[in-house]
Amino acid sequence: MAASPTATADRLVLIDAPPDKPRRAWPFSPWHMFLIPVAVIMLAPLVWMLILSLETSSEAQSFPPVVLPSGPHFHNYVTTWNSEPFGNFFLNSAIYSLATVVGNLLFCSLAAYAFARLRFFGRDVLFVVLLATLMVPFQVLLIPTFLIVKHLGLVDSVGGLIMPNLCSAFGIFMLRQFFRTLPIELEEAARIDGTSRLGILFKIVLPLSLPALATLGIIQFMWSWNDFLWPLIIIDTASHAPLQLGLATLQGAHRSHWNLVMAGTVMSQIPMLIVFLFAQRWFIRSIAFTGIKQ
């Protein structure tokens, strides 16, 4: 007796159907077993800093350490803010960081585009020399940089903080590598239409390079906001000191109020967290919507 067409079709469906995937024994990825302990280790210093900022001075200096404070002493933040001109410190750090970010995005973009697209004598040799400066420690350049700033009359000023950091070899290198990944056909079409080199850079290249610009801006902002060595050398008065240098005034030669130091450190990291969260979201959005649409 011949089989019906319906039974034959059902048999073919059963034969061609892929086998069921084995179900996971864990409700999460096995990588989480490794990443969770690493995350705990990374967060431990931040949690300890927050705990110390809520303790009294005696609890912060006791041994063994007090893990649970007697109470959340939020007045430590008020005392820290009033003990030093923290509002002025925040303003100086904001001016210093934003100016260096804008300077690096502008000057590094110009130099990187020249190295990526323009042809001139000694371009590759000059670029290798530029990369070689990345291997020179900042401590070696500290005295020459200080002498240049001194001759310019910018010692003990916010301008002296900003001027040596307006451009960086790392920023030029990173943007140059990203510019070289962009299709040159767009630039050639713009050149045919009569667009200048600067017009191509600002109208075509930079809009397509938002992820690289965002990354450079985040790195430069974090470095400038947390910079301590150069302000320590160049700044003498508290009115021009950035935040990290101002935090050092809370530490004495013989005794330090670590609860106040940690309270000031927590306050100094709040803008960094806000900038990071905002920039991370914007960076992901830039990657999602940046590119050439066919």
Disulfide bonds with the S-S distance in Angstrom:
none
